[in-house]
Amino acid sequence: MHKLSGDLTPEEEAGIERQLEEDPAFREAWEALAADARSQRTAVYVKAVAPESGLDEMKQRRRPKSRLRAWAPYAAAAILLGAGAWFAWQSSTTTSTEIAQTATAPMPGVSLTMANGKTVHFHPDSAAQTVALGGSTLRSANGTLDYESQDTSVTVLNVPAGGTYRLVLSDGTEVRLNASSRLHFPFHFGATAREVTVEGEAYFRVAKEAKRPFIVHTRQSDVQVLGTSFNINTYTPGSDKTALVEGSVLLRAHNGRQLTLAPGQQGESTGTGLQASAFDADEVLSWMNGIRYYHNASVPDLLEEASRFYGLAFESASGKFSGVKVTGLMDRERLQEFLNDLATTSGGDVDYNGHTIRLH
């Protein structure tokens, strides 16, 4: 019998299996689609089944959903490549399963480096920790750090690849840091302003204080707010993006240009200018739910993102996939599905040598 995988519940998979056994017409249609997929298994096939439309469907399926009335949509979703619900051939599924079970990322410990050079390590999943350093008391529990301190010197919180972490600043502002990100901040803010610096990606929910603006420094600009929620992404060299969820922010590029954002707008600073556009909140904020969407991404760029996202080393055969573009999603809890999709949409194969997942 066929192997099904993807975003189908066990009940849905069982229903399709029954249909395949009991309905000759259903089985014939399924076999025809499967044969077409096996024969092509290239990006041309992915384009033929509209991956962007499939990705939109997957976003809807990731939200709470009502039960559908017919099995046909489940079958179509199971076969739709590039949409996040995959029909996996037994051989590739076995390989991906073995890799997913074997490729274990190092435990993503979080580190906090003080101004005096002393470093404290926390693990997001460990039991509650309390650390006393001079006049500072640090508490880490359930993936969140808070503290009590009057120290105004700059401290650096580092979140490694494969991890996320939450920090509550002294003014009550909440910061959620994504993988491979750093936040430079003082334990205690001064009287006139609250200033931090971000490298990587972070989501802020800023406590409102009329007399002390909150300022986030990035490589390309400064983001000034009073009380609001927004996401900052500085992963791409030369481009910083600020997506405003609620409130208002003022972007100041280092070349002196300014831009005020309204909720639903994303401002991009490239060092030479500022521009605003609408953004998809599902996509920009999905990392906080352990998901990352990608659109027409080059394979080398995607593998760089996957290395950061999963905390594992990914690479591709030199030059082989430089012109290949892929669309889909990564889920931290579903490495096997991502590997299946990567092999299918790129037309390659994946293996693991104990250190690196390689596409060839």
C-alpha positions, 0 to 999 in steps of 0.5 A: 500500500502507498506511504502517505506523509504530510499534514494529514491526520491519522484518521484522514490517512486511514480514510484515503487508504480505505478509499484506495482499497474500496473505490477502483476509480479513486485508486486509478486516479491516485495511481495516475497522479503518482505515476506522473509525479514519479516520472517527472520529480522535478521543479517543472512538476512543482510549477505545474501544481502551483506551489504558491497556491499550495502553500496558501492552502497549507497556511490554512491547514496549519490553522484550526480547521473544520472537517472536510466532507469529501476525501478528494481534497485530502488526496489532492493535498497529499499529492500536491508537491511544494505545498507542505503535504507530500506524497512520499515514495517509499525509498525517499521516505525511508532515507529521510526518516533515517536522516531525521532520526539520526541527525540530531542538533546540538542542544541549543544552549543560550549564553549571556555575556556580561560587560566584565566578560563573564558568560552564563549559560542557560538551556531553554528546556532545563529546569529553572535556574537562578544565578546570582552575579554581584548585585544581579539575580538572573532567573531562567525558566520555561525558555524565558529569562528575567532578572533584577539588577541596577547594572547599566552596562551592556550585556549580550544575550546570544541564541544559537542556531536551532533555538529561540528564547524569550527575555523580559527587560527591566521595564517589562518589555518582552523580547522573543529572539529567533535562532542565531540572534543576539540582543545587546541590552543593559539590565537597567535602562537610563532615565531618558531612553531605553536602547538595545541592539539586535543582530538576527531576528527578534519580536518586541512587545514594548512597554509604553513609557511616554518619557522614555522612548524605546530604541532598537539599533540595527546595522542599517537603521534605528527603530524608535517606539513608545509602546508597540509590537513589531518584528525585526529581521536582520539576517540578510546582509545589507537589508534590515526589515521591521514589520509593525503589528500594532502601534507606531514606529519611526525608522531612522536610516543611518543616512538620515532618512526617516519613515513612519510605519502603520500597523500591517506595514513592513519597512526595509532599510538597505543603507541607501534608502527606506521603503514600506510595503504590506506584509503577511503576518502569518509568514513574518511571525510564523517562526515563533510557532516553529515554522518558516515559509519560503518563496522562490528561494534559491537552494543555496540560500534555503540551505543556509536558512535551514542550517540556522533554523534546524541547528544542523549543517546543510550543504549542496553539491557545488554549483548543481542547484545554483539556479533552482528555486523552491517554495514550501515551508520548514517545521522544526518538528517535521524535519523528515517532511522538509527533507522529502520536499527538498529532494522532490522540489530540487530534483536531488537526493539527500544523505547524512554523513554524521555531520552534514545533511547534503543535497546532491 
